[in-house]
Amino acid sequence: MPRTVRPAPLPPLPPAVAELAAQHELGALTASFKPQKFGVLIKVSFYVTLAVLLFLFVVPAVVFYYVSLRRTPDFNPRQAAKRLHLFEHGMVVDHEKGPGRTVVRWDEARLYEEQTQNVINGVPGPVMYTCVLRTPAASAVVTQFYQHPRTWSQAMQQAVLQAQGDRAQRAFLAGEVLDFGEFDLSTAGITHRKQLLPWERLAEVELRGGAVFLQQAGEPAAWGRAMVKSVPNLHLFLALVDAHRAD
């Protein structure tokens, strides 16, 4: 009989985080993420650099330690203790720079996501993720500082979609205009830079090269284009467009 693999239990929350989660009614904890740490070779290279600077120049060594190394989780226990906590209805994130933490509820958030990838000598590097979340009461920026960025960025987008999807659909059907940055959605169609594309003329929506492209039926060139990072709640936007393009 095959052995059942059970997920590892989530670590207990610090009391201050648990209190914030209860205060903002965030529900159950779904995931926690630690800061990224350097590999052994990179960490050893930092120690060697620091040792050389201390031997040759004391002041540059001190500057290198406090300006560069003390900001990393590898050389600063306070940085290493920081966490990104995702809950059913929101998140609590420790500030990547300095003390403090921010609470964001999914049903209030406007989430902007950016993915960048450098290509050096024809070789693509790793994808770098940044999520900016804004609510009427708070804002937070989550970057590669935390481990598994692809996992937490997708989890955030899906959580916002789940929390706001039904409400957005009701508002749309009631005749409201939904603001998605460079795009507005209404029962008449999609508006981009004061130009309206009726739903029956929308042929395709494509994500390519960090941008959203809208294709009009029968036209070879893109009708509209906007950078992904400028479209709040991207997965919600795509879900609504897909639903009404198919009608």
C-alpha positions as CSV (number, residue, x, y, z in Angstrom):
1,M,0.0,0.0,0.0
2,P,1.5,3.4,-1.0
3,R,2.7,5.6,1.8
4,T,0.7,8.9,2.3
5,V,3.0,11.9,2.2
6,R,1.6,14.6,4.5
7,P,2.7,18.3,4.2
8,A,5.0,19.6,7.0
9,P,3.1,21.5,9.7
10,L,3.5,25.3,9.5
11,P,5.6,26.8,12.3
12,P,3.9,28.6,15.1
13,L,3.3,32.3,14.6
14,P,5.1,34.9,16.8
15,P,2.5,36.4,19.3
16,A,2.7,39.8,17.7
17,V,1.9,38.4,14.2
18,A,-0.9,36.2,15.6
19,E,-2.4,39.3,17.3
20,L,-2.3,41.3,14.0
21,A,-3.9,38.4,12.1
22,A,-6.7,38.1,14.6
23,Q,-7.2,41.9,14.7
24,H,-7.6,42.1,10.9
25,E,-9.5,38.8,10.6
26,L,-7.0,37.2,8.3
27,G,-8.1,33.6,8.9
28,A,-5.9,30.6,8.9
29,L,-2.2,30.7,8.0
30,T,-1.5,29.1,4.6
31,A,2.2,29.6,4.1
32,S,5.3,31.3,5.7
33,F,8.5,32.3,3.8
34,K,12.0,32.9,5.2
35,P,14.5,35.3,3.8
36,Q,16.8,34.1,1.1
37,K,20.4,33.2,2.1
38,F,23.6,33.1,0.1
39,G,25.1,29.8,-0.9
40,V,28.3,28.6,0.9
41,L,30.7,29.7,-1.8
42,I,29.3,33.2,-1.9
43,K,29.3,33.5,1.8
44,V,32.9,32.4,2.0
45,S,33.8,34.9,-0.6
46,F,32.3,37.7,1.6
47,Y,34.4,36.5,4.6
48,V,37.5,36.5,2.4
49,T,36.8,40.0,1.1
50,L,36.1,41.3,4.7
51,A,39.4,39.7,5.9
52,V,41.4,41.3,3.1
53,L,39.9,44.7,3.7
54,L,40.5,44.4,7.5
55,F,44.2,43.5,6.8
56,L,44.7,46.3,4.3
57,F,42.2,49.1,5.1
58,V,40.2,49.1,8.4
59,V,37.8,51.9,7.5
60,P,36.6,50.3,4.1
61,A,36.2,47.0,5.9
62,V,33.9,48.5,8.5
63,V,31.9,50.3,5.8
64,F,31.7,47.1,3.7
65,Y,30.4,45.2,6.8
66,Y,27.8,47.7,7.9
67,V,26.6,48.9,4.5
68,S,26.5,45.5,2.7
69,L,26.8,42.5,5.0
70,R,24.8,43.7,7.9
71,R,21.7,44.1,5.7
72,T,21.7,40.4,4.7
73,P,20.1,37.6,6.7
74,D,23.4,35.7,6.6
75,F,25.2,38.3,8.7
76,N,22.3,39.8,10.7
77,P,20.1,37.7,13.0
78,R,17.3,40.3,13.0
79,Q,17.1,40.1,9.2
80,A,17.2,36.3,9.3
81,A,14.2,36.3,11.7
82,K,12.0,38.2,9.3
83,R,9.1,36.4,7.7
84,L,6.4,36.7,5.0
85,H,3.1,35.1,6.3
86,L,0.2,34.4,3.9
87,F,-3.3,33.8,5.4
88,E,-6.7,33.0,3.9
89,H,-7.7,36.6,3.8
90,G,-4.5,38.6,3.8
91,M,-0.8,38.7,4.7
92,V,1.6,40.0,7.3
93,V,5.1,40.9,6.1
94,D,8.1,42.1,8.0
95,H,9.7,45.1,6.3
96,E,12.8,44.1,4.3
97,K,14.6,47.2,5.4
98,G,14.4,48.3,9.0
99,P,11.9,47.3,11.7
100,G,8.1,47.0,11.5
101,R,5.6,44.9,9.6
102,T,2.6,45.6,7.3
103,V,-0.8,43.9,7.2
104,V,-2.7,43.7,3.8
105,R,-6.1,42.1,3.3
106,W,-6.7,40.5,-0.1
107,D,-10.2,42.0,-0.5
108,E,-8.7,45.5,-0.3
109,A,-5.5,45.1,-2.2
110,R,-4.4,46.4,-5.5
111,L,-1.5,44.1,-6.4
112,Y,1.2,45.1,-9.0
113,E,3.6,42.4,-10.0
114,E,6.8,42.8,-11.9
115,Q,9.0,40.1,-13.3
116,T,12.4,40.9,-14.8
117,Q,15.1,38.7,-16.3
118,N,18.5,39.8,-17.4
119,V,20.2,38.2,-20.4
120,I,24.1,38.2,-20.2
121,N,26.0,37.0,-23.3
122,G,22.8,35.3,-24.6
123,V,22.3,33.4,-21.4
124,P,19.0,34.2,-19.5
125,G,19.4,34.8,-15.8
126,P,16.9,34.0,-13.1
127,V,13.5,35.7,-13.1
128,M,13.3,38.4,-10.4
129,Y,9.9,39.0,-8.8
130,T,8.6,42.1,-7.1
131,C,5.1,42.5,-5.7
132,V,3.7,45.9,-4.7
133,L,0.5,45.8,-2.7
134,R,-1.6,48.9,-1.9
135,T,-4.7,49.4,0.2
136,P,-6.4,52.5,1.5
137,A,-4.6,52.0,4.8
138,A,-1.2,50.5,4.0
139,S,1.3,49.5,1.3
140,A,4.0,46.9,1.1
141,V,6.7,45.8,-1.3
142,V,7.8,42.1,-1.4
143,T,10.9,41.1,-3.3
144,Q,13.4,38.3,-3.8
145,F,14.4,39.0,-0.2
146,Y,12.0,36.2,0.7
147,Q,12.5,32.6,-0.6
148,H,10.4,31.0,-3.3
149,P,9.3,34.2,-5.0
150,R,7.4,32.5,-7.8
151,T,5.3,30.6,-5.2
152,W,4.4,33.6,-3.1
153,S,3.7,35.8,-6.1
154,Q,1.3,33.3,-7.6
155,A,-0.3,32.7,-4.3
156,M,-0.9,36.4,-3.8
157,Q,-2.5,36.8,-7.3
158,Q,-4.8,33.8,-6.8
159,A,-5.8,35.1,-3.3
160,V,-6.7,38.5,-4.7
161,L,-8.7,36.9,-7.5
162,Q,-10.6,34.7,-5.1
163,A,-11.3,37.6,-2.6
164,Q,-12.4,40.1,-5.2
165,G,-13.6,38.1,-8.2
166,D,-17.3,37.8,-7.3
167,R,-17.5,41.5,-6.2
168,A,-15.9,42.6,-9.4
169,Q,-18.2,40.5,-11.5
170,R,-21.3,41.9,-9.8
171,A,-20.0,45.5,-10.2
172,F,-19.3,44.8,-13.9
173,L,-22.8,43.4,-14.6
174,A,-24.3,46.3,-12.7
175,G,-22.8,48.7,-15.2
176,E,-19.8,50.0,-13.3
177,V,-16.5,50.7,-15.0
178,L,-13.7,48.7,-13.4
179,D,-10.3,50.4,-13.2
180,F,-7.2,48.2,-14.1
181,G,-4.6,50.9,-14.5
182,E,-4.2,51.4,-18.3
183,F,-7.3,49.4,-19.0
184,D,-10.9,50.0,-18.0
185,L,-13.5,47.2,-18.3
186,S,-17.2,47.8,-18.8
187,T,-20.1,46.0,-20.4
188,A,-19.3,48.0,-23.6
189,G,-15.8,46.6,-23.9
190,I,-12.2,47.5,-22.9
191,T,-11.0,51.1,-22.9
192,H,-7.3,51.8,-23.4
193,R,-6.0,55.4,-23.9
194,K,-9.5,56.7,-24.5
195,Q,-10.1,54.1,-27.3
196,L,-12.9,51.5,-26.8
197,L,-12.6,47.9,-28.1
198,P,-16.0,46.2,-28.0
199,W,-16.0,42.7,-26.5
200,E,-17.1,41.2,-29.8
201,R,-14.0,42.7,-31.5
202,L,-11.5,41.3,-29.0
203,A,-9.7,38.3,-30.5
204,E,-6.9,37.5,-28.1
205,V,-5.1,38.5,-24.9
206,E,-1.5,37.6,-24.6
207,L,1.3,38.0,-22.0
208,R,4.6,38.5,-23.6
209,G,7.9,40.1,-22.7
210,G,6.5,41.6,-19.5
211,A,3.6,43.2,-21.2
212,V,-0.2,42.6,-21.8
213,F,-1.2,42.6,-25.5
214,L,-4.8,42.9,-26.8
215,Q,-5.5,41.8,-30.3
216,Q,-8.4,43.1,-32.3
217,A,-10.2,40.7,-34.7
218,G,-8.9,40.9,-38.2
219,E,-6.0,43.2,-37.3
220,P,-2.3,42.1,-37.5
221,A,-0.9,44.7,-35.1
222,A,-1.8,44.8,-31.4
223,W,-4.7,47.0,-30.6
224,G,-3.5,47.8,-27.1
225,R,-0.4,47.2,-25.0
226,A,0.6,47.8,-21.3
227,M,3.4,46.7,-19.1
228,V,2.3,43.9,-16.7
229,K,3.6,46.0,-13.7
230,S,1.1,48.7,-14.6
231,V,-2.0,46.5,-14.4
232,P,-3.2,46.0,-10.9
233,N,-4.7,42.6,-9.9
234,L,-3.5,41.0,-13.1
235,H,-5.1,37.6,-12.6
236,L,-8.4,39.2,-11.8
237,F,-8.2,41.4,-15.0
238,L,-7.4,38.3,-17.1
239,A,-10.2,36.3,-15.6
240,L,-12.8,39.0,-16.3
241,V,-11.5,39.6,-19.8
242,D,-11.6,35.9,-20.6
243,A,-15.1,35.5,-19.2
244,H,-16.6,38.2,-21.2
245,R,-14.6,37.7,-24.4
246,A,-16.2,34.2,-24.5
247,D,-19.8,35.5,-24.1
